[in-house]
Amino acid sequence: MEVSRFLRNPITVDRRGPEADGTPVPPGLPPITTPEESRRRREPEAPAQVAELRHLAFIVDGNRTWAKARGLSTREGHRAGGNKILEVLDWCEDYGIRTVTFWALSVANLDRPAAQLDPLLAVIEDGMNYLADTDRWAVNPIGAFDLLPPRTARAMRAVKERSAQSAGMRVNVAVGYGGRQELVDAVRRSVAELAARGLGAEEIAGALDEQAIARHLYTSGQPDPDLVIRTSGAQRLSGFMPWQGFQSELYFCSALWPDLTRDDFDAALESYRLRSRTRGV
């Protein structure tokens, strides 16, 4: 199997910025430590599990900004972001987290010019295939696949099928995802299910409850996210998981996604650990 495009030439640059030491970052793609090497070099003692952290979600933000600041192409920015996902998955396993979600492409992103969208779709397709081929994780693409280009939609469905029986950590990758779109899809499926049982309009309205809709969410059967982390400094959810995230804790990190470090990650989980979680207002 050909190695994923974003893995062939991993890239990294000083996270302080291209002018931090007075020397512009060269536009080339120097080889760096791979995720496997990084994992071997970490301290052998793994962190303790964070109580009640069953599902960790990420709003992946900052790939294009990262690339632009360094004079690199959009494709190279997304490749760097793909490499970071591999690193973060190792960190999540260290903490014993069983479900992780990455929001990689929104419905709104599909309106971007082809010059911006096509490189991202290519990296996503390659990356998803690579994750599934490792057979380490249960890779679960989620989103409105009918809105994606046909080639990308086929790739997402194929990965979902190939990885369905994996016993590893569940890895949701949201592609063509929008929170409102998910709710519309869930309601439509719920209504169709009830109509197929022969119910009329009034009966459907009476039977359409929270449980009926939840069964048709993209993450049906999974725990809701306990913690949502967004990179790049933006402090908004942009419509991410409005149903599942109504009780989620939020953490906003200033680092661009490709620059996220293990210290950033540990700080986010430590912040979560120190919070007193309550249900309701």
C-alpha positions as CSV (number, residue, x, y, z in Angstrom):
1,M,0.0,0.0,0.0
2,E,1.4,3.4,-1.0
3,V,2.1,5.5,2.1
4,S,-0.2,8.4,2.6
5,R,0.7,11.5,0.7
6,F,0.8,13.6,3.8
7,L,3.1,11.1,5.5
8,R,5.8,10.9,2.8
9,N,7.2,14.3,3.5
10,P,6.4,15.2,7.1
11,I,7.1,18.8,7.9
12,T,7.7,20.8,11.0
13,V,8.8,24.4,11.8
14,D,9.6,26.3,15.0
15,R,6.1,26.9,16.5
16,R,7.2,30.4,17.6
17,G,6.6,31.6,14.1
18,P,8.7,32.1,10.9
19,E,10.5,35.2,12.1
20,A,11.0,34.2,15.8
21,D,14.8,33.9,15.6
22,G,15.2,36.5,12.9
23,T,15.7,34.0,10.1
24,P,12.9,33.2,7.7
25,V,11.8,29.6,7.6
26,P,12.9,28.0,4.4
27,P,10.1,26.8,2.1
28,G,11.5,23.3,1.7
29,L,10.1,20.2,3.5
30,P,13.0,18.9,5.7
31,P,12.5,15.4,7.2
32,I,11.6,15.3,10.8
33,T,10.9,12.9,13.6
34,T,8.1,10.6,12.6
35,P,5.2,10.0,15.0
36,E,6.6,6.5,15.7
37,E,10.0,7.9,16.6
38,S,8.4,10.6,18.7
39,R,6.4,8.0,20.6
40,R,9.5,5.9,21.3
41,R,11.4,8.9,22.6
42,R,8.7,10.0,25.1
43,E,9.0,9.2,28.8
44,P,8.0,5.6,29.4
45,E,5.6,6.5,32.2
46,A,2.1,7.1,30.7
47,P,-0.2,9.6,32.3
48,A,-3.1,8.4,34.4
49,Q,-6.5,8.2,32.8
50,V,-8.6,11.3,33.3
51,A,-11.8,10.3,35.0
52,E,-15.0,10.4,32.9
53,L,-13.1,11.5,29.8
54,R,-14.6,8.9,27.4
55,H,-14.9,11.1,24.3
56,L,-12.5,13.9,23.3
57,A,-13.3,16.0,20.3
58,F,-11.1,18.4,18.3
59,I,-12.1,21.3,16.0
60,V,-9.0,21.2,13.8
61,D,-8.2,24.8,12.9
62,G,-5.2,26.6,11.6
63,N,-3.7,24.5,8.8
64,R,-3.9,27.2,6.1
65,T,-2.8,30.0,8.4
66,W,0.2,27.9,9.4
67,A,1.2,27.3,5.8
68,K,0.7,30.9,4.7
69,A,2.9,32.2,7.5
70,R,5.7,30.0,6.3
71,G,5.3,30.5,2.6
72,L,4.1,27.0,2.0
73,S,1.2,25.7,-0.1
74,T,-2.2,24.9,1.2
75,R,-1.6,21.3,0.5
76,E,1.6,21.3,2.7
77,G,-0.4,22.9,5.5
78,H,-3.0,20.2,5.4
79,R,-0.3,17.5,5.2
80,A,1.2,19.0,8.4
81,G,-2.2,18.9,9.9
82,G,-2.6,15.2,8.9
83,N,0.7,14.3,10.6
84,K,-0.5,16.1,13.8
85,I,-3.6,13.9,13.9
86,L,-1.3,10.8,14.1
87,E,0.6,12.3,17.0
88,V,-2.6,13.3,18.8
89,L,-4.0,9.8,18.5
90,D,-0.9,8.4,20.2
91,W,-1.4,11.0,23.0
92,C,-5.1,10.0,23.4
93,E,-4.1,6.3,23.7
94,D,-1.7,7.3,26.5
95,Y,-4.6,8.6,28.4
96,G,-6.9,5.6,27.7
97,I,-9.4,7.7,25.8
98,R,-11.8,5.4,23.8
99,T,-13.5,7.8,21.4
100,V,-11.8,10.7,19.6
101,T,-13.4,13.0,17.0
102,F,-11.6,15.3,14.6
103,W,-13.6,17.9,12.6
104,A,-11.6,18.0,9.4
105,L,-14.0,19.5,6.8
106,S,-17.2,21.5,7.3
107,V,-20.2,21.8,5.0
108,A,-19.3,25.5,4.6
109,N,-15.8,24.5,3.5
110,L,-17.3,22.8,0.4
111,D,-18.0,26.2,-1.1
112,R,-14.3,27.1,-1.1
113,P,-12.5,27.6,-4.5
114,A,-11.2,24.3,-6.0
115,A,-7.6,25.5,-5.4
116,Q,-8.3,25.5,-1.7
117,L,-10.7,22.5,-1.5
118,D,-9.0,19.9,-3.7
119,P,-5.7,19.7,-1.8
120,L,-7.7,19.3,1.5
121,L,-9.9,16.5,0.0
122,A,-6.8,14.7,-1.4
123,V,-5.1,14.8,2.0
124,I,-8.2,13.6,3.8
125,E,-8.7,10.7,1.4
126,D,-5.1,9.6,1.7
127,G,-5.1,10.1,5.5
128,M,-8.3,8.2,6.1
129,N,-7.0,5.2,4.0
130,Y,-3.7,5.3,5.9
131,L,-5.5,5.3,9.3
132,A,-7.7,2.4,8.2
133,D,-4.8,0.4,6.8
134,T,-2.9,0.5,10.1
135,D,-5.7,-1.5,11.7
136,R,-5.0,0.2,15.0
137,W,-8.2,2.1,15.3
138,A,-11.9,1.9,14.3
139,V,-11.9,4.7,11.8
140,N,-15.4,6.1,11.4
141,P,-16.0,8.9,8.9
142,I,-19.1,10.9,9.7
143,G,-20.8,13.7,7.8
144,A,-23.2,14.4,5.0
145,F,-21.5,12.3,2.4
146,D,-24.1,13.1,-0.3
147,L,-22.8,16.6,-0.3
148,L,-19.2,15.5,-1.0
149,P,-17.6,15.0,-4.4
150,P,-18.5,11.4,-5.5
151,R,-14.8,10.3,-5.3
152,T,-14.5,11.5,-1.7
153,A,-17.9,10.1,-0.7
154,R,-16.9,6.6,-2.0
155,A,-13.6,6.8,-0.1
156,M,-15.3,7.7,3.1
157,R,-17.8,4.8,2.8
158,A,-15.1,2.3,1.9
159,V,-13.0,3.3,5.0
160,K,-16.0,3.0,7.2
161,E,-16.8,-0.5,6.0
162,R,-13.1,-1.7,6.2
163,S,-12.6,-0.4,9.7
164,A,-16.0,-1.4,11.2
165,Q,-14.7,-4.5,13.0
166,S,-11.6,-2.9,14.5
167,A,-11.4,-3.3,18.3
168,G,-9.1,-0.2,18.7
169,M,-10.0,3.3,19.8
170,R,-12.9,4.7,17.8
171,V,-11.7,7.6,15.6
172,N,-14.5,9.7,14.1
173,V,-13.4,12.0,11.3
174,A,-16.0,14.6,10.4
175,V,-15.9,15.3,6.7
176,G,-18.6,17.4,5.1
177,Y,-20.0,18.0,8.6
178,G,-22.3,20.7,9.8
179,G,-24.2,20.6,13.0
180,R,-27.4,21.9,11.5
181,Q,-27.1,19.5,8.6
182,E,-26.7,16.6,11.0
183,L,-29.9,17.6,12.9
184,V,-31.8,18.0,9.6
185,D,-30.6,14.5,8.5
186,A,-31.5,13.0,11.8
187,V,-35.0,14.4,11.8
188,R,-35.6,13.3,8.2
189,R,-34.4,9.7,9.0
190,S,-36.6,9.6,12.1
191,V,-39.7,10.7,10.2
192,A,-39.0,8.3,7.4
193,E,-38.6,5.4,9.9
194,L,-41.9,6.3,11.6
195,A,-43.7,6.7,8.3
196,A,-42.4,3.3,7.2
197,R,-44.2,1.8,10.2
198,G,-47.5,3.2,8.8
199,L,-47.9,6.2,11.2
200,G,-49.7,9.3,10.0
201,A,-48.6,12.9,10.3
202,E,-50.1,13.4,13.8
203,E,-48.8,10.1,15.1
204,I,-45.3,10.9,13.8
205,A,-45.4,14.3,15.5
206,G,-46.3,12.6,18.8
207,A,-43.7,9.8,18.4
208,L,-40.8,12.1,17.4
209,D,-39.0,12.5,20.6
210,E,-35.4,12.9,21.8
211,Q,-34.6,9.3,21.7
212,A,-35.9,8.9,18.1
213,I,-33.7,11.7,16.9
214,A,-30.6,10.6,18.8
215,R,-30.8,7.2,17.1
216,H,-30.2,8.9,13.8
217,L,-27.3,11.2,14.7
218,Y,-24.0,10.5,13.0
219,T,-22.6,9.4,16.3
220,S,-25.5,7.2,17.4
221,G,-24.6,4.8,20.1
222,Q,-21.5,6.8,21.2
223,P,-21.0,8.8,24.3
224,D,-21.3,12.6,23.9
225,P,-18.0,14.5,23.9
226,D,-16.8,15.3,27.4
227,L,-14.3,17.8,26.2
228,V,-14.1,19.8,22.9
229,I,-10.7,21.4,22.1
230,R,-10.4,24.1,19.4
231,T,-7.0,25.2,18.1
232,S,-5.9,28.5,16.5
233,G,-7.3,30.8,19.2
234,A,-10.8,31.1,17.8
235,Q,-13.3,30.9,20.6
236,R,-16.4,29.6,18.9
237,L,-17.9,26.2,18.0
238,S,-19.0,27.1,14.5
239,G,-21.9,24.6,14.7
240,F,-19.9,21.6,15.9
241,M,-22.1,18.9,17.4
242,P,-24.8,21.2,18.8
243,W,-26.8,18.1,20.0
244,Q,-24.1,16.0,21.5
245,G,-22.1,18.9,22.9
246,F,-24.7,20.6,25.0
247,Q,-22.9,19.5,28.2
248,S,-19.3,19.4,26.8
249,E,-16.5,21.3,28.5
250,L,-14.7,23.6,26.1
251,Y,-11.0,24.4,25.8
252,F,-9.6,27.0,23.4
253,C,-5.9,26.7,22.5
254,S,-3.9,29.5,20.8
255,A,-1.6,27.1,18.9
256,L,-2.4,26.5,15.3
257,W,-3.3,22.8,14.7
258,P,0.1,21.7,13.1
259,D,1.9,23.5,16.0
260,L,0.0,21.7,18.8
261,T,2.4,20.2,21.3
262,R,2.2,17.5,23.9
263,D,2.4,20.2,26.5
264,D,-0.6,22.0,25.0
265,F,-2.5,18.7,25.0
266,D,-1.6,17.9,28.6
267,A,-2.6,21.4,29.7
268,A,-6.1,21.0,28.1
269,L,-6.7,17.6,29.8
270,E,-5.4,19.0,33.1
271,S,-7.8,21.9,32.8
272,Y,-10.6,19.4,32.2
273,R,-9.5,17.3,35.2
274,L,-9.7,20.3,37.6
275,R,-13.2,21.4,36.5
276,S,-16.2,20.5,38.6
277,R,-18.6,19.1,36.1
278,T,-22.3,19.5,36.8
279,R,-25.4,18.7,34.8
280,G,-27.7,21.5,33.8
281,V,-27.1,25.3,34.1
